[in-house]
Amino acid sequence: MVEIDKSISFDGRDIRLKIGLLAPQAGGAVLIQSGDTAVLVTATRSQGREGIDFLPLLVDYEERLYAGGKIPGGFLRREGRPPEKVTLTGRLIDRPLRPLFPSWLRDDIQVVATTLSMDEQVPPDVLAVTGASVAILLAKMPFYGP
């Protein structure tokens, strides 16, 4: 895949979209950056299941501790259970996307947004919503979104 690097200015901030740099096996992947905040968003689609009457859309938002410069210490270096904010951010991404898919679509769709680095001035959830829309479009899914 060809690497594409686009930059747009919005509300006095530069937002960079890097396509083709990471996650080449995903249907669509974009690295979206603003300031020191960077979020990798991937989207994949598989064949739907028979007998379901809903869109199986899974949105997963992951905010790792290393993104904020925190590394767990002690014997176990695991991050533990994700905070409630991560679940709510996943819902924040899901809400605007779900109505933009056609009503006949029954394929399994998975969108994963992983925060790679964080800046206090730029919230990663806003970049994740924008990146999710771009990743879905790159995956060539039927989508009525921007």
N, C-alpha and C positions, 0 to 999 in steps of 0.2 A: 504494500500500500504506500502511496505517496504521502510524504509528510506535508501538512499544511499548517501554517502558523498565521492566524488572523488576530488583529487587535482592534477593538472598538472602544470608543470613549463614551461613558454613560455617567451622567451626574458628576462630572469632574474626575472620574476614576477611569483608568484603563483596565479593560478586561481582555485577557488573551485566551484564545482558543487554540489548542494544539491538537491536531488530528493526525492519526497514523504514527504517533510516537510510542504509545504504550498499548498493551492489551490487543495484539493483532488477531487473536483468535475469537474475540468477541464480535458480535454482529455489528455493533457500533460502539466506539469509545472516544472520549474526548477528555483532555486535561484542560480544565478551566482555571485561570489564575487571575487574581487581582490583589495587588500589594504583595504581601508575603503569604497569602492564603492560596492554597492549591487543592483542588478536588478532582479526583479521577472518577468519571462516571462511565459505566459500561451498560449496554443493553443487549439482551439476547432474546431469541424467540425460538420456540420449538413447536412441533405439531400439536394441535389441540386434542383433547380427549372427547370421546363420544358421550352423549347423554348429559352434558352440562349446559346450563342456561345462563352462565355468567362469564365475565372476563377474568381469567385467573392471572391477575397482575400482582407480582411480588415486588415491592420496593424496599430495598435494604439500605439503610444509611449507617455507615461505620465511621465513628470518630475515635481514632486511636490516640492513646495518651502521648505517644511520641510526636504526634502532630503539634502538640502544644509545648513540647520540650520537656515532658515529664516521662521518666522511665521508672517503672515499678522496681522497688528495691527488695531486699530480703531474699529468702531462699527460693520462693516461688516467684518467678517473673511473669506472671500472667496478669492480664488486665481485669479479670473478674467479670461480673455481670455488668452489662451496659446500663448507663443511667436512663431515667425516664425521658430525658431530653432527646436521646437518640431515637426512641420509639416515636415521639411526637414529630420529630423532623422527618422521619420516614412517611408519616401520615401527611405532613405538609407537602411533600413531594408527590404523593399519590393523588391527593385531592384534585389538583388542577389537571393532571394527566388523564385520569380515568374517563371523563366525559368526551375527551378528544379522540378516542378510539371508536371505530365504527361499531354499531350495535351487533352486527353479525359475527364479529371476531371472537373466536373461542380458543385461540392459541395461548400456550403458556408463555408469558412475558416476564422477564426478570430484569429489573433495573437496580444496579448496585452503585452507590456513591460512597467513595472512600476519601476522607479528608487526609491529605498527605502532609500539609503544614497549615498553621493557623496564624493569623494576625488579629490583634484585638480590634482594629478598625474595620475589618471586612468580615462579616459573618459568613461562615461556609455554607449555611443552609440556603442562602439566596443563590449562591453559585451552583449549588447542587440541583436546584429546581431548573435553572437555565441549562445546565449541562445535561440533565435528564432529557429535556426536549431535543437537544442537539443529538444526543446519542441515539435516541429512538429514530430520528430522521436519517441518521447515518446507517442504521440497521435496515433501512428500507422497509419498515413496517407500515401498514395502512394506518395513517395518523393524520388527523385534521388540525394539527397544532402548528405553531409558528416555527 
